[in-house]
Amino acid sequence: MTETPGFVPAARTGVQIQEAHRTFFRAMPKVELHCHLLGAVRHDTFVALAQKSNAPLERAEIDAFYTRGEKPIGVLRVLRALDAHLLTSPDDLHRIAYEYLADAAAHNVRYSEFFWNPTGTVRTSGIPYASAQDSIVAAIRDAERDHGIVGRLIPSIDREADPREAVEMVEWMAAHRADEVIGIGIDYRENDRPPELFWKAYRNARLAGFRTTAHAGEFGMPWTNVETAVELLKCDRIDHGYTIVDSPELARECAERGIVFTIVPTNSYYLRTLTPERWAEDHPIRRMPGLGLKVHPNTDDPTLHKVNPAQAWELMYSHFGFSLDDLRGFMHNGLDGAWIDEGTRHDWRRSFAADFDTARNVLTESLAV
């Protein structure tokens, strides 16, 4: 296998990846439920925004943001830099949202729910919430017109900020409703910022009719954070959630409820803390389906992680050892976890399955030649 930039060498499953496999992973239909808008900014767009805003960032520093070595650093400093220096107008948000959706559509992502942190946009970038949301929603509509991808926006709580700002974010959402804005999430560094701090924002979001998800159990934080997100915050799905493998009882409960876990094969924490030889062997992702959990792979921060949607699925096959049948099931898990109406879910389950099987038949025929 030729290493794709950003992929970390790992113990192989014995599968020899050929170009036909890559064609398959690109062609298979996908939904994306776990992607951060500011983690999807193209390198050249970052440079252009920096030049436009006269940001105090050297080109070498910007280039370093997009360098992912054997022990990658996290991406949070990049996201902070965007808020602090680069995003100066609603048009900037339109540009990065449109470009993200166009890039995702090129890998046959047909539906995407992506995160955006309004607190940083409003407080740091100085762009009012309504103007920012309107620009992102306009980009969603433009991308659907131009590329056929359906996009939905999830304003996400900055857990490093005061919990009162999370409550305020929900108030902004309720005051400026749009059909494309469908729920809330919570992200940024989980250490010392447990989910229970934000119970009021989640309660208010549910009362206002929004769906809910949360990053939990991501940075090696205890499985009790996952439990709190499920039981106290009453989340519809969980982002990451890896440490749930340390609690078989909670895993069984989540499996019985059918809660979907949006996992990330290129998650920085495990790439840093596990050795290259054992990274894919010891990653909790390997154990989650065996516990009955419904997992669905995503890119998280695609340009910063140096991974695209097709590569995220390829990693599940080439590094984590899941079969094509497993991936077909994970694809359906994504549809089950998506915040769409039941009629759409039913239709997409049928069409996605047919298109997956067609792409797999092409792969089989190509490998037989």
Secondary structure, DSSP 4 states (H G I P E B T S, - for coil): -PPPTTPPP----S----HHHHHHHHHS-EEEEEEEGGGS--HHHHHHHHHHHT-S--HHHHHHHT---SS---SHHHHHHIIIII--SHHHHHHHHHHHHHHHHTTTEEEEEEEE-HHHIIIII---HHHHHHHHHHHHHHHHHHH--EEEEEEEEETTS-HHHHHHHHHHHHHS--TTB-EEEEES--TT--GGGGHHHHHHHHHTT-EEEEEES-SS--HHHHHHHHHTS--SEEEE-GGGGG-HHHHHHHHHHT-EEEE-TT-HHHHHHS-TTTHHHH-GGGTTGGGT-EEEE--BSHHHHT--HHHHHHHHHHTS---HHHHHHHHHHHHHHS---HHHHHHHHHHHHHHHHHHHHHHHHHHH-
